[in-house]
Amino acid sequence: MEQKITATFGDSSLLLRADFDPLMDALTVYFRQGGIYTYVNVAREVFDEFKKAESAGKYFVRNIRDEYEFHKHA
């Protein structure tokens, strides 16, 4: 059983980290300003590209933010 995979974004002014749950195809993104959002039906390949992107923030805005259904954590 595959567990969550975490990517950290030390260089990003927008993002702290992201957790990917391969069993649920869910991507949880933690923002520097404190927001936490979970995006659903995200393919593993998208997460892999996200964590390898030259700019995680730009990749997020272009390929994840408006492309997937999400919910904000309270």
C-alpha positions as CSV (number, residue, x, y, z in Angstrom):
1,M,0.0,0.0,0.0
2,E,1.5,3.3,-1.1
3,Q,1.6,6.1,1.4
4,K,1.3,9.9,0.9
5,I,4.2,11.5,-0.9
6,T,5.4,15.0,0.2
7,A,7.1,17.7,-1.8
8,T,8.5,20.8,-0.1
9,F,9.0,24.1,-1.8
10,G,11.6,26.0,0.1
11,D,12.2,28.5,-2.8
12,S,8.6,29.3,-3.4
13,S,7.1,32.5,-2.2
14,L,3.6,31.0,-2.7
15,L,3.8,27.4,-1.5
16,L,5.2,25.6,1.6
17,R,4.5,21.9,0.6
18,A,2.2,19.5,-1.1
19,D,1.1,16.0,-0.1
20,F,-0.1,13.6,-2.7
21,D,-2.3,10.6,-1.7
22,P,-2.0,8.0,-4.5
23,L,-4.9,5.9,-3.2
24,M,-7.3,8.8,-3.4
25,D,-5.6,10.8,-6.3
26,A,-5.8,13.8,-3.9
27,L,-3.3,16.6,-3.8
28,T,-3.2,18.8,-0.6
29,V,-1.4,22.1,-1.1
30,Y,-0.1,24.2,1.9
31,F,0.3,27.9,1.2
32,R,2.7,30.2,2.9
33,Q,-0.2,32.5,3.8
34,G,-1.8,29.7,5.7
35,G,-4.4,28.3,3.4
36,I,-4.7,24.5,2.8
37,Y,-6.6,23.2,-0.2
38,T,-7.1,19.6,-1.4
39,Y,-7.5,19.0,-5.1
40,V,-9.2,15.8,-6.3
41,N,-8.7,13.5,-9.2
42,V,-5.1,14.6,-9.7
43,A,-3.0,12.2,-11.7
44,R,0.3,11.0,-10.2
45,E,2.1,12.4,-13.3
46,V,0.8,15.9,-12.5
47,F,2.2,15.7,-9.0
48,D,5.5,14.4,-10.3
49,E,5.7,17.3,-12.8
50,F,4.7,19.8,-10.0
51,K,7.4,18.7,-7.6
52,K,10.1,18.9,-10.4
53,A,8.9,22.2,-11.9
54,E,11.5,25.0,-12.0
55,S,8.8,27.2,-10.4
56,A,6.3,25.3,-8.3
57,G,4.1,28.4,-7.9
58,K,3.9,29.0,-11.7
59,Y,3.2,25.3,-12.3
60,F,0.5,25.3,-9.7
61,V,-1.2,28.4,-11.2
62,R,-1.0,27.1,-14.8
63,N,-1.8,23.4,-14.3
64,I,-3.6,22.8,-11.0
65,R,-5.4,25.8,-9.5
66,D,-8.2,26.2,-12.0
67,E,-8.1,22.7,-13.5
68,Y,-9.3,20.5,-10.6
69,E,-12.2,20.4,-8.2
70,F,-11.0,21.4,-4.7
71,H,-12.1,22.1,-1.1
72,K,-10.6,24.4,1.3
73,H,-9.7,23.2,4.8
74,A,-11.1,25.1,7.7
